[in-house]
């Protein structure tokens, strides 16, 4: 829940990983949430939550539909 609160309060604090996709590490688990900030309607769209143990190319494949 702490991660959701952080993401909803200030999503810009998370680094851009590629294109406009940002990443938030979920520390309790080895996962990273990949998300996009939609400035037009002031929302955050989570595109994927993927294990950090996986190949980074998979992250790009899973989130490239955006």
N, C-alpha and C positions, 0 to 999 in steps of 0.2 A: 504494500500500500504506500510505503514511503516513496517508492519510485514513481508511482502514478501522481502523487502530490507534487513531487519535484518537476515532473514533466508538464503538468498542467499549469504550474505557477510561472515557470520561466524556461520554455523549451529551447531558447536561443543559447543557453549555457552549454549545450552539448555540441561537440565538434561535428562539422560536416565531413562525412566519410568519402563521399563521391557525389557528383552533381549537386542536387539539393537535398540529398538524403543524410540525415544525422543519425548518430548512434548513441545509445544509452546503455552502459553496462549494468546488468542486474547482478550486484555483487554476491548475493546469497547463493546464486546459481551461476554456472558458467555460460550465461546467455547474454546476447546483446539485442536490444530492441532497435529496429531500424524504422525511422519515422520521417515524415515530411510535414513541414509547417505550411498550412494554407493560409496565407495572409488575407486573401479576399474575404473569407468567412470566419477568420480568427479561430481555426481549429487545428488540431494535430491528428494526422492520420498514421496509425501504426501499420507499416507494410509487412513486417515480418519480425518474429522473435526466433533467433537462430543460435545454436550452441557456438560458443567461441572456439571450440575444439575443431570445428569443421573448416574446410578450405574456404578462404575469403572469396574465391570465385563464385561459390554457391550463394553468398550474400548478394552479390551483384545480380546473379541470375534470378533469385527469388524476388528482388526488389526492382528489377529493370522494367517491369510492366508499368511503372509510374512514369 
